[in-house]
């Protein structure tokens, strides 16, 4: 059974930074696109950042310039560096690994809380 484990969340003041990490017990992580999503109470889950197998990234405008996604295939790990955080970034952040050749191999972490507050 594949395990996907996020870490690095917590409480941070506005303007601060956090780095989330997510490790998955998948084989051949180089075949996985990796991504971060978030969900706030009463809102739909939204995509925050995705990195493909060729290391190209897709970051929506509402976090572009503040959030950076990276990956380390040797460690089966994806990272999300979040800078200049605002209270609007408060959410549960979820990590996703999905195999680009086999859509059945799609895995989610349990989510990690990020709270931006003074």
C-alpha positions as protocol buffer text, in pm:
chain_id: "A"
residue {
  index: 1
  type: UNK
  ca { x: 0 y: 0 z: 0 }
}
residue {
  index: 2
  type: UNK
  ca { x: 137 y: 338 z: -100 }
}
residue {
  index: 3
  type: UNK
  ca { x: 184 y: 590 z: 176 }
}
residue {
  index: 4
  type: UNK
  ca { x: 193 y: 961 z: 111 }
}
residue {
  index: 5
  type: UNK
  ca { x: 303 y: 1173 z: 406 }
}
residue {
  index: 6
  type: UNK
  ca { x: 310 y: 1552 z: 425 }
}
residue {
  index: 7
  type: UNK
  ca { x: 515 y: 1750 z: 675 }
}
residue {
  index: 8
  type: UNK
  ca { x: 618 y: 2106 z: 750 }
}
residue {
  index: 9
  type: UNK
  ca { x: 285 y: 2272 z: 817 }
}
residue {
  index: 10
  type: UNK
  ca { x: 192 y: 2479 z: 1117 }
}
residue {
  index: 11
  type: UNK
  ca { x: 126 y: 2832 z: 1234 }
}
residue {
  index: 12
  type: UNK
  ca { x: 307 y: 3124 z: 1076 }
}
residue {
  index: 13
  type: UNK
  ca { x: 265 y: 3501 z: 1093 }
}
residue {
  index: 14
  type: UNK
  ca { x: 156 y: 3699 z: 788 }
}
residue {
  index: 15
  type: UNK
  ca { x: 453 y: 3766 z: 565 }
}
residue {
  index: 16
  type: UNK
  ca { x: 629 y: 3455 z: 686 }
}
residue {
  index: 17
  type: UNK
  ca { x: 740 y: 3141 z: 505 }
}
residue {
  index: 18
  type: UNK
  ca { x: 688 y: 2769 z: 530 }
}
residue {
  index: 19
  type: UNK
  ca { x: 825 y: 2475 z: 338 }
}
residue {
  index: 20
  type: UNK
  ca { x: 605 y: 2172 z: 297 }
}
residue {
  index: 21
  type: UNK
  ca { x: 746 y: 1832 z: 214 }
}
residue {
  index: 22
  type: UNK
  ca { x: 569 y: 1522 z: 90 }
}
residue {
  index: 23
  type: UNK
  ca { x: 719 y: 1179 z: 57 }
}
residue {
  index: 24
  type: UNK
  ca { x: 548 y: 886 z: -114 }
}
residue {
  index: 25
  type: UNK
  ca { x: 636 y: 519 z: -105 }
}
residue {
  index: 26
  type: UNK
  ca { x: 590 y: 483 z: -479 }
}
residue {
  index: 27
  type: UNK
  ca { x: 817 y: 303 z: -718 }
}
residue {
  index: 28
  type: UNK
  ca { x: 949 y: 493 z: -1016 }
}
residue {
  index: 29
  type: UNK
  ca { x: 859 y: 837 z: -884 }
}
residue {
  index: 30
  type: UNK
  ca { x: 1012 y: 983 z: -1198 }
}
residue {
  index: 31
  type: UNK
  ca { x: 695 y: 865 z: -1374 }
}
residue {
  index: 32
  type: UNK
  ca { x: 475 y: 1063 z: -1136 }
}
residue {
  index: 33
  type: UNK
  ca { x: 350 y: 1413 z: -1173 }
}
residue {
  index: 34
  type: UNK
  ca { x: 339 y: 1570 z: -828 }
}
residue {
  index: 35
  type: UNK
  ca { x: 122 y: 1844 z: -698 }
}
residue {
  index: 36
  type: UNK
  ca { x: -5 y: 2044 z: -406 }
}
residue {
  index: 37
  type: UNK
  ca { x: -368 y: 2136 z: -349 }
}
residue {
  index: 38
  type: UNK
  ca { x: -545 y: 2315 z: -69 }
}
residue {
  index: 39
  type: UNK
  ca { x: -889 y: 2339 z: 79 }
}
residue {
  index: 40
  type: UNK
  ca { x: -1035 y: 2591 z: 319 }
}
residue {
  index: 41
  type: UNK
  ca { x: -1361 y: 2540 z: 512 }
}
residue {
  index: 42
  type: UNK
  ca { x: -1659 y: 2594 z: 287 }
}
residue {
  index: 43
  type: UNK
  ca { x: -1446 y: 2613 z: -27 }
}
residue {
  index: 44
  type: UNK
  ca { x: -1359 y: 2369 z: -301 }
}
residue {
  index: 45
  type: UNK
  ca { x: -1018 y: 2213 z: -321 }
}
residue {
  index: 46
  type: UNK
  ca { x: -793 y: 2420 z: -544 }
}
residue {
  index: 47
  type: UNK
  ca { x: -471 y: 2340 z: -722 }
}
residue {
  index: 48
  type: UNK
  ca { x: -172 y: 2529 z: -581 }
}
residue {
  index: 49
  type: UNK
  ca { x: 120 y: 2394 z: -781 }
}
residue {
  index: 50
  type: UNK
  ca { x: 206 y: 2100 z: -1004 }
}
residue {
  index: 51
  type: UNK
  ca { x: 538 y: 1972 z: -1130 }
}
residue {
  index: 52
  type: UNK
  ca { x: 556 y: 1730 z: -1417 }
}
residue {
  index: 53
  type: UNK
  ca { x: 793 y: 1446 z: -1490 }
}
residue {
  index: 54
  type: UNK
  ca { x: 1010 y: 1677 z: -1700 }
}
residue {
  index: 55
  type: UNK
  ca { x: 1023 y: 1929 z: -1413 }
}
residue {
  index: 56
  type: UNK
  ca { x: 798 y: 2181 z: -1581 }
}
residue {
  index: 57
  type: UNK
  ca { x: 576 y: 2358 z: -1331 }
}
residue {
  index: 58
  type: UNK
  ca { x: 227 y: 2497 z: -1338 }
}
residue {
  index: 59
  type: UNK
  ca { x: 147 y: 2755 z: -1071 }
}
residue {
  index: 60
  type: UNK
  ca { x: -176 y: 2955 z: -1073 }
}
residue {
  index: 61
  type: UNK
  ca { x: -168 y: 3332 z: -1063 }
}
residue {
  index: 62
  type: UNK
  ca { x: -298 y: 3364 z: -707 }
}
residue {
  index: 63
  type: UNK
  ca { x: 25 y: 3214 z: -568 }
}
residue {
  index: 64
  type: UNK
  ca { x: 265 y: 3277 z: -854 }
}
residue {
  index: 65
  type: UNK
  ca { x: 573 y: 3462 z: -739 }
}
residue {
  index: 66
  type: UNK
  ca { x: 519 y: 3349 z: -381 }
}
residue {
  index: 67
  type: UNK
  ca { x: 505 y: 2968 z: -404 }
}
residue {
  index: 68
  type: UNK
  ca { x: 762 y: 2739 z: -563 }
}
residue {
  index: 69
  type: UNK
  ca { x: 733 y: 2366 z: -623 }
}
residue {
  index: 70
  type: UNK
  ca { x: 1027 y: 2130 z: -661 }
}
residue {
  index: 71
  type: UNK
  ca { x: 1088 y: 1758 z: -659 }
}
residue {
  index: 72
  type: UNK
  ca { x: 1358 y: 1507 z: -571 }
}
residue {
  index: 73
  type: UNK
  ca { x: 1299 y: 1178 z: -748 }
}
residue {
  index: 74
  type: UNK
  ca { x: 1576 y: 1003 z: -557 }
}
residue {
  index: 75
  type: UNK
  ca { x: 1384 y: 1075 z: -236 }
}
residue {
  index: 76
  type: UNK
  ca { x: 1035 y: 1031 z: -383 }
}
residue {
  index: 77
  type: UNK
  ca { x: 963 y: 1375 z: -243 }
}
residue {
  index: 78
  type: UNK
  ca { x: 795 y: 1693 z: -356 }
}
residue {
  index: 79
  type: UNK
  ca { x: 835 y: 2030 z: -185 }
}
residue {
  index: 80
  type: UNK
  ca { x: 632 y: 2347 z: -169 }
}
residue {
  index: 81
  type: UNK
  ca { x: 814 y: 2662 z: -64 }
}
residue {
  index: 82
  type: UNK
  ca { x: 564 y: 2925 z: 44 }
}
residue {
  index: 83
  type: UNK
  ca { x: 673 y: 3284 z: 96 }
}
residue {
  index: 84
  type: UNK
  ca { x: 493 y: 3607 z: 178 }
}
residue {
  index: 85
  type: UNK
  ca { x: 207 y: 3413 z: 331 }
}
residue {
  index: 86
  type: UNK
  ca { x: -125 y: 3582 z: 397 }
}
residue {
  index: 87
  type: UNK
  ca { x: -427 y: 3475 z: 602 }
}
residue {
  index: 88
  type: UNK
  ca { x: -593 y: 3378 z: 273 }
}
residue {
  index: 89
  type: UNK
  ca { x: -335 y: 3098 z: 242 }
}
residue {
  index: 90
  type: UNK
  ca { x: -476 y: 2932 z: 552 }
}
residue {
  index: 91
  type: UNK
  ca { x: -598 y: 2589 z: 451 }
}
residue {
  index: 92
  type: UNK
  ca { x: -536 y: 2218 z: 465 }
}
residue {
  index: 93
  type: UNK
  ca { x: -272 y: 2139 z: 206 }
}
residue {
  index: 94
  type: UNK
  ca { x: -278 y: 1806 z: 25 }
}
residue {
  index: 95
  type: UNK
  ca { x: -5 y: 1636 z: -171 }
}
residue {
  index: 96
  type: UNK
  ca { x: -74 y: 1429 z: -482 }
}
residue {
  index: 97
  type: UNK
  ca { x: 132 y: 1182 z: -679 }
}
residue {
  index: 98
  type: UNK
  ca { x: -8 y: 1039 z: -999 }
}
residue {
  index: 99
  type: UNK
  ca { x: 156 y: 819 z: -1255 }
}
residue {
  index: 100
  type: UNK
  ca { x: 137 y: 981 z: -1598 }
}
residue {
  index: 101
  type: UNK
  ca { x: 124 y: 643 z: -1772 }
}
residue {
  index: 102
  type: UNK
  ca { x: -129 y: 474 z: -1545 }
}
residue {
  index: 103
  type: UNK
  ca { x: -414 y: 693 z: -1413 }
}
residue {
  index: 104
  type: UNK
  ca { x: -507 y: 424 z: -1163 }
}
residue {
  index: 105
  type: UNK
  ca { x: -189 y: 502 z: -973 }
}
residue {
  index: 106
  type: UNK
  ca { x: -314 y: 823 z: -813 }
}
residue {
  index: 107
  type: UNK
  ca { x: -232 y: 889 z: -450 }
}
residue {
  index: 108
  type: UNK
  ca { x: -320 y: 1160 z: -198 }
}
residue {
  index: 109
  type: UNK
  ca { x: -175 y: 1250 z: 136 }
}
residue {
  index: 110
  type: UNK
  ca { x: -388 y: 1296 z: 444 }
}
residue {
  index: 111
  type: UNK
  ca { x: -346 y: 1673 z: 441 }
}
residue {
  index: 112
  type: UNK
  ca { x: -158 y: 1913 z: 662 }
}
residue {
  index: 113
  type: UNK
  ca { x: -281 y: 2231 z: 823 }
}
residue {
  index: 114
  type: UNK
  ca { x: -124 y: 2565 z: 739 }
}
residue {
  index: 115
  type: UNK
  ca { x: -248 y: 2859 z: 943 }
}
residue {
  index: 116
  type: UNK
  ca { x: -140 y: 3214 z: 874 }
}
residue {
  index: 117
  type: UNK
  ca { x: -229 y: 3440 z: 1163 }
}
residue {
  index: 118
  type: UNK
  ca { x: -84 y: 3704 z: 1388 }
}
